[in-house]
Amino acid sequence: MEFRAEARYMRVSPQKARLVLDLIRGRKAEEARNTLAFTKKRVAATVAKLLQSALDNANYLSSEKGIDVDIDNLYVKTAVANDGPRMKRIRPAPMGRAYRYVRRIAHIELVLAERHRKNGEGTATVVGEEHVAKAPARTKAKARAKKAAPAKKKFAGTRK
């Protein structure tokens, strides 16, 4: 089960928002909340509110709708900052000219998902991502073959 929260038309550059979102992507919700609390970026407070909103969505569905959700088992599945509309502005420049600049806007989207235990063991797997496995054996074999191949001899003599 996934729980979404979205903040649209945020007055921050998407590039700056991605710096913060990269810090929390893939982490447990509580760990992400702590990371955001100590991040010295202006957008971190907005992302923290967004994370709290997604957690509240999960809590609402677990209590009101009767869906079985373990809030302590949630992690940040995706965290994306997309471009919003751009505001074009003009700044006065020397000799009566004008310089144009752009104020960027971001749409930030956060998705929480639940990690499930496999067969009651201690190893945690992610629901819906079982297809992501180790590299195929043939690529490892090719890498070993390349490593074992003798190096080409360089031309040692002088040219005539």
C-alpha positions as CSV (number, residue, x, y, z in Angstrom):
1,M,0.0,0.0,0.0
2,E,1.3,3.5,-0.9
3,F,0.5,6.8,0.7
4,R,1.0,10.0,-1.2
5,A,1.4,13.7,-0.3
6,E,1.9,16.5,-2.8
7,A,2.9,20.1,-2.5
8,R,2.3,22.2,-5.6
9,Y,3.6,25.6,-6.6
10,M,6.3,25.8,-4.0
11,R,8.5,28.9,-4.3
12,V,11.8,27.0,-4.5
13,S,13.9,25.8,-7.4
14,P,13.4,22.1,-8.2
15,Q,17.1,21.7,-8.2
16,K,17.4,22.9,-4.6
17,A,14.5,20.8,-3.5
18,R,16.1,17.7,-5.1
19,L,19.1,18.2,-2.8
20,V,16.9,17.7,0.2
21,L,14.8,14.9,-1.3
22,D,17.9,12.9,-2.1
23,L,18.8,12.8,1.6
24,I,15.5,11.0,2.6
25,R,14.7,8.8,-0.4
26,G,14.7,5.1,0.6
27,R,14.9,5.8,4.4
28,K,12.5,4.9,7.1
29,A,9.9,7.5,7.8
30,E,11.1,8.3,11.3
31,E,14.7,8.4,10.2
32,A,13.7,10.8,7.3
33,R,11.9,13.0,9.8
34,N,15.0,13.3,11.9
35,T,17.2,14.0,8.9
36,L,14.9,16.8,7.8
37,A,14.8,18.3,11.3
38,F,18.6,18.9,11.2
39,T,19.0,19.8,7.5
40,K,20.0,23.5,7.1
41,K,18.1,24.1,3.9
42,R,15.0,26.4,3.7
43,V,13.0,23.8,1.8
44,A,13.6,21.1,4.5
45,A,10.8,22.5,6.6
46,T,8.3,22.2,3.7
47,V,9.5,18.7,2.9
48,A,9.1,17.8,6.6
49,K,5.4,19.0,6.5
50,L,4.9,17.0,3.4
51,L,6.3,13.9,5.1
52,Q,4.1,14.5,8.1
53,S,1.1,14.8,5.7
54,A,1.9,11.5,4.1
55,L,2.2,9.9,7.5
56,D,-1.1,11.4,8.5
57,N,-2.7,9.9,5.4
58,A,-1.4,6.5,6.3
59,N,-2.6,6.9,9.9
60,Y,-6.1,8.0,8.7
61,L,-6.4,5.0,6.4
62,S,-5.3,2.6,9.1
63,S,-7.7,4.0,11.8
64,E,-10.7,5.1,9.8
65,K,-10.8,2.9,6.8
66,G,-9.7,-0.3,8.6
67,I,-6.7,-0.9,6.4
68,D,-3.9,-2.8,8.2
69,V,-0.9,-0.4,8.1
70,D,2.1,-0.5,10.4
71,I,3.2,3.1,10.6
72,D,6.6,2.2,12.1
73,N,7.3,0.1,9.0
74,L,6.9,2.9,6.4
75,Y,9.7,4.2,4.3
76,V,10.1,6.9,1.6
77,K,9.6,5.1,-1.6
78,T,9.8,8.0,-4.0
79,A,10.5,11.7,-3.5
80,V,10.4,13.9,-6.6
81,A,10.6,17.6,-7.3
82,N,9.2,18.5,-10.7
83,D,9.2,21.9,-12.5
84,G,6.2,24.1,-12.1
85,P,5.4,27.2,-14.1
86,R,8.2,29.8,-14.3
87,M,7.7,33.4,-13.4
88,K,9.6,35.7,-15.8
89,R,10.8,38.9,-14.2
90,I,12.8,42.0,-15.4
91,R,15.6,43.7,-13.5
92,P,16.9,47.1,-14.5
93,A,20.2,47.1,-16.1
94,P,22.7,49.9,-17.1
95,M,22.0,52.4,-19.8
96,G,18.2,51.9,-19.8
97,R,18.4,48.2,-20.6
98,A,16.6,45.4,-18.8
99,Y,17.8,42.0,-17.8
100,R,15.3,39.1,-17.7
101,Y,15.5,36.4,-15.1
102,V,13.3,33.5,-14.1
103,R,11.9,32.5,-10.7
104,R,11.4,28.8,-10.6
105,I,8.6,26.9,-8.9
106,A,8.5,23.3,-7.9
107,H,5.9,20.6,-7.5
108,I,7.1,18.2,-4.7
109,E,5.7,14.7,-4.5
110,L,6.3,12.2,-1.7
111,V,5.2,8.5,-1.6
112,L,5.5,6.3,1.4
113,A,5.2,2.5,1.2
114,E,5.4,-0.3,3.7
115,R,8.2,-2.7,4.0
116,H,7.1,-6.3,4.6
117,R,8.9,-9.1,6.4
118,K,9.5,-12.3,4.3
119,N,8.3,-15.5,6.0
120,G,8.8,-14.0,9.5
121,E,12.5,-13.8,9.0
122,G,14.7,-10.8,9.9
123,T,15.3,-9.9,6.3
124,A,13.1,-7.1,5.0
125,T,11.9,-6.9,1.4
126,V,10.2,-4.2,-0.4
127,V,6.8,-4.9,-1.8
128,G,6.6,-4.5,-5.6
129,E,10.4,-4.4,-6.1
130,E,11.2,-8.1,-6.1
131,H,12.2,-7.8,-9.8
132,V,15.3,-5.8,-8.8
133,A,17.8,-8.5,-8.2
134,K,21.5,-9.1,-8.4
135,A,23.3,-8.7,-11.6
136,P,23.0,-11.7,-14.0
137,A,25.7,-14.3,-13.7
138,R,26.8,-14.0,-17.4
139,T,27.8,-10.3,-16.9
140,K,29.9,-11.3,-14.0
141,A,31.5,-14.0,-16.0
142,K,32.2,-11.6,-18.8
143,A,33.8,-9.2,-16.4
144,R,36.1,-12.0,-15.1
145,A,37.0,-13.0,-18.6
146,K,38.0,-9.5,-19.5
147,K,40.1,-9.2,-16.4
148,A,41.9,-12.5,-17.1
149,A,42.6,-11.7,-20.7
150,P,46.2,-10.8,-21.4
151,A,46.9,-7.1,-22.1
152,K,48.0,-6.1,-25.6
153,K,51.7,-5.4,-26.0
154,K,52.6,-1.9,-26.7
155,F,55.0,-0.9,-29.5
156,A,58.4,-0.8,-27.8
157,G,60.6,0.0,-30.8
158,T,61.3,3.3,-32.5
159,R,59.6,4.3,-35.7
160,K,61.6,4.2,-38.9
